[in-house]
């Protein structure tokens, strides 16, 4: 049984935006799981990687970013406490202090480099999806009469964004 493009987009949206498993997204929209898997594979071959889009949506929604920010806050506090402890250690020779501080600085710099890769500011697809989501919320608040038409245009446009940045 052939399904309309609208159904395929709905399954994709449930998987990407609602963060449902592919099987649940398929069942929700009365589509066989095998069909949803085929759609996902075909989309990936066409340049629309649903998994990348899903990850970008999670990042844009704050998921990973919140974890990274919390982790960085804890690490920064621990680095400050460790530096203070090293400086206050009167029984530690200066060479050991320098070695410990250099090692701490190296670990901190590596963590900062990794965190930059996980932040959405460095991920074009996440930023693009965040902008689209914010525009949708803006339209819903400011021009609710246009919301239906906007969503109708937005779903296929999301596919274009995924192809362009994914």
N, C-alpha and C positions, 0 to 999 in steps of 0.2 A: 504494500500500500504506500503510495507516494504521499509525502507530507509537504505542506507548503513551506516556503522559506521562513515565514513568520514562526512556525513551530521550531525550525532549526535554530533561529535566532533566540527563541525563548529558552531552549535547552542550553545554548551557549551562555546566555545571560544568567541562568540559574547556576551554572557551573562556575562562571567567572565572577559575577557580581555578588550572588547570594552565597557563594562558597560551598554549594552543595556538592556531594560526590556525583560523579557522572551517572551512576546507576539511579540515584535518587532523583536527579534532574530529569532523567529519561522517564521514570515512572510518573513524576509530577506532571509531565506533559503528554502522557499516554503514547510514548514512543518506545519501541523495543530497545533494550540496552545495546544490542548489536548494532542497531541503526545509529544510535548516539555515538558509539565508538567509531563507526565508519565516518560519520560527519566530522568528528574530531580529527581523524587521520587525514581525511580529504582537505580539511581546512588547513592543517599543518603543511601539507604538500603545497597548498596554494599561498602559503606565507602567513597564515593566521594561526599562530601557536596558542591554543587555548590555555595550556599550562603556564606559558609565560604571561599571558594576559591575566590569568588568575593570580599569579604571584605579584604582578604589578599592581593589581587591584588591592591585594592584601597590604602591600607596602603603602600605596596611596591612602588606604583607609586607616593607616597608622599602626597596623599590626606589628611588623618587624621594627619600624621606626621607634615605636614606643619601647620595645624591648631593648633596642640598641641604646636609646637615650638613658633608660634606667640603668643599664649595665655600665655605660660610660660614667654616669653620676657616681655609682658605687666605686668604680675603678679610680676615678679622680680623687675621691675621698681617701681611698686606701693609699694612693700614691703620695698624697699630701702627708698623711699620717706616717708613712714609711720614711719620707724625707726628713720629717721632724725627728723621728726616732734615731735616724742615722746621724743627724747633726747633733743631737743631744747626747749621743753615746761617747762619753769621755774616755772610756777604756779602749776605744777602737782607734787604730792607727790611721792617719790620713790617707794612705795608699788604699787601704781596705774600703774606707768611706768613698773614695773616688770610684773604685771598681764597682761597688754596690750601686752608687748613683748612676754610673754609666749604664750598667745592666738594666736598671729600672727605667732609665730614659729610653733605651732601645726597645724594651718591651712595650712601653707606653706609645712610642711612635708607631710600632707595628700594629697595635690595637687601633690607633687612630686611622691608619691607612685602611684597615679592614672595615672599620665602621663607615668610612666615607663611601665604600662600595655598596654598603647595605642601605644607605640613606637614599630616599627617593629623589633628592636634588640631583643625584648623579645618574638617575635612571629615567631616560626620556619617556619611556612608555608609562611609567608610574606617574610622572608629572602630567603627561597628556591625559591620562585617565582621570586623574584628580581634577583637572580643569573641566573636563566633560561632566563629571559628577557635580562639581560646584555650579556649573552653568545650568544643569538640570534642576538643582535645588533653587537657584535664582529664578528661573522661569516659573517653577511651581509656586513660588511665593509672590512674584510680581505680576505674572500673567497666567493665572491658573487656567483660563479658557484655552490657552495655547498648549498646555501641558500634554494633552493627548497627541496632538500633531508633532510636538517636539520629540516625544518618546518614539513615535513612529519613524522619525528621521534619525534619531540618535542611535538606535540599535544598529542599523546598517552602517552608520558613520563610525561606530565603535569598531566594526570589522575593518574599515579603511585605516583607522588609527593603528590597530593591531598589525596590519600589513606594513604600514609605513615605519613603525617604531619597533615592532616585535622581531 
